[in-house]
């Protein structure tokens, strides 16, 4: 009976950890990174180059998912490849079917959890530590992100290997939908909290009477009705432009510069304030 060595599994994981975006393109996405991760597995299970080449054809199919959470897929297919090498009823079509079936659900979970929740939290902490130009924020983010993701990805890889095909039902079933919805909700709350903490838009617009008395202070009026409403509208505008109008972040930033410039010229924003 063939059994994958710890060395092969560790090398496979490391290949995925640093190489999942190898030769990344719109046509292939993470396909070549996946093949790189499966290379030590095939070399450990099959003796001849012909066998290894034949089995590698399974992994030439298109693949793309969230790379951190997606580590579990690589682990699952490593376990399935081991089963195939031992003569179990597992073929390339079965493996590719599972890979294709897991791509979407894991991308949804990973994007909500990693991109929508973990990264904003870490960046919020890093920004707090970077006050006054301190390098602690950058050091914190680099260390925590890389070490944390390494450990999490490794755990997911080996858990996928241990579970093999049994992981599929859990990852694409009703439990996965519930997990994904919960993560999206948490991620939305985190983004809202980070926005409230770090985005501050105020107006300097005031109506002055003939005797020099302030008749209307727009910012004070807005604060009594809806505190930080300009900040909320600013965030919603950016979301609308990028999500609904499909504008790139660079174009949106340039548009915001124009809005700020015009706002200062007409007296809506105070040029002495930093936003």
C-alpha positions, 0 to 999 in steps of 0.5 A: 500500500502506497502512503504519502511521506511527510516530506512530500506533503510538506513540500506540496504545501510549501509549493502551494503557499508561495507558488499558488499564483505562479504564472498567474493569468486570466486564462489559467488563474491558479492552474500552474500553482496547483500543478506545482503543489501536486508535483511532489505528491505525484513524484512520491506516489508514482515511480516513472516519468510516464506515470507522473506525466499522465497523472499530472494531466488531471491538474491542467484544468482551470482552477481558481479560488481564494488561495488561503482557504483554498489550501484545503482543496489541495490537501483533499486532492492529495488524499484522493491521489493517494487513494487512486495510486492504491487502486481505489475507484478514483479517476481524474474526472472524479478529482476534477469534479471535486476541484471544480465543485469546491472552487466557488464555495471556498472562494465565497467563504475565503473572500468573506473571511480573509479579505472582508474580515481578517485583513481589515481588522489587521490593517485597522490595528496596524494603522493604530500602531503607525501613528506619528510615522512609527514602523510598528504598524508595518512590522505588525502586519507583515509578521502577523499576516504571514505567520498567521496565514502560514499556520492556518493554510498548513492546518487546512491543507493537512485537514483536507488530506486527512478528510479526503472526499469526506470534506466535500459534503461539509464544504458545499452543503447547507452548513457551508451556506450558513457559515458563508452567510455568517462570515459575510455578516461579520465582515460587513460589521467589521467594515462598518466599524473600520469605516466609522473609525478611520473615515471622517468627512466634515464640511466647513459650510456656514451661512453668515448674517449681515452682522457677522453672526453664524445663522446656519452651521451645516456640520452642527446641523447634520450632527444633530440629525445624523452624526457622521452622515457625510462619512457614511455618504462618502463610503456609499458613494465609493461602493456605488461607483466601484460595485455598480458602475464598475469603476476601478479604485484608481479612477475613484480615488482621482474622482475624490481628489477632484471632489475635494479640490472643488469642495475647497474652492467653493468653501464646502470643505476647510483646506486646513483640515486633514481628512 
